[in-house]
Amino acid sequence: MQIYTDVIGREIKIALSLQASAFGAAMFGAIAAGSEAGGYDSIEDAVEHMASLEKKTYLPIPKTQRSITNYLPNIENYMIILVEGKIRR
């Protein structure tokens, strides 16, 4: 996750659920039902009542971000670094 955070340059918070995609769909189902049927009227309400995050938050590391940026012009090597963890020469 740290690599993703460094690449996009944004904080990442991890969902507590291992099935976050299904959980998100369930939240939108609750919104579709609406509050009169026991659901919620907005995604903000659904998130407030249904979602949980792990305590771990990943923050970008500026030094690492600069290192990653140096590789961007050479996309092939960049992908090899991500996949294999090494640079081909």
C-alpha positions in Angstrom: 0.0 0.0 0.0 2.9 2.4 0.6 3.9 2.2 -3.0 0.4 3.1 -4.1 0.4 6.0 -1.7 3.7 7.3 -2.9 2.7 7.0 -6.6 -0.6 8.8 -6.2 0.7 11.3 -3.6 -2.4 10.9 -1.4 -3.3 9.5 2.0 -4.9 6.0 1.8 -7.1 4.7 4.6 -7.9 0.9 4.4 -11.4 -0.4 4.7 -11.9 -2.8 7.6 -13.9 -5.2 5.4 -12.1 -7.6 3.2 -15.1 -7.4 0.8 -15.1 -3.6 0.5 -16.5 -3.6 -3.1 -19.5 -5.7 -2.0 -19.9 -3.5 1.1 -19.9 -0.4 -1.0 -22.7 -1.9 -3.2 -24.7 -2.7 -0.1 -24.3 0.9 1.0 -25.7 2.1 -2.3 -28.5 -0.4 -1.9 -29.4 1.1 1.4 -29.4 4.5 -0.3 -31.8 3.2 -3.0 -34.1 1.9 -0.3 -34.1 5.4 1.4 -34.6 6.2 5.1 -38.3 5.5 5.0 -37.6 1.8 4.3 -34.7 1.5 6.8 -31.9 2.7 4.5 -30.2 6.1 4.1 -30.8 9.2 2.1 -27.2 9.9 1.2 -23.9 8.2 0.8 -22.5 10.3 3.7 -25.3 9.0 6.0 -24.6 5.4 4.8 -20.8 5.7 5.3 -21.3 7.3 8.8 -23.5 4.4 9.9 -22.1 1.4 8.0 -18.4 1.9 7.2 -15.4 1.1 9.3 -11.7 1.8 8.6 -8.6 0.1 9.9 -6.5 2.2 12.2 -3.6 2.0 9.7 -3.3 5.0 7.4 -0.7 5.3 4.7 0.8 8.7 4.0 3.1 9.6 1.1 6.8 9.7 1.9 8.2 12.7 0.0 11.7 11.2 -0.5 10.2 8.1 -2.1 7.8 10.1 -4.2 10.8 12.0 -5.7 12.5 8.7 -6.4 9.4 7.3 -8.1 9.0 10.5 -10.2 12.5 10.0 -11.6 11.4 6.7 -13.1 8.3 8.0 -14.8 9.9 8.9 -18.1 11.0 5.3 -18.6 7.7 3.5 -18.2 9.0 0.0 -19.1 11.6 0.1 -16.3 9.1 1.6 -14.0 6.7 -1.4 -14.5 9.6 -3.9 -14.1 10.5 -2.2 -10.8 6.9 -2.6 -9.5 6.5 -6.2 -10.7 9.9 -7.6 -10.2 11.4 -5.2 -7.7 14.6 -4.6 -9.8 15.8 -2.6 -12.8 16.8 -4.3 -16.0 19.7 -2.8 -17.8 
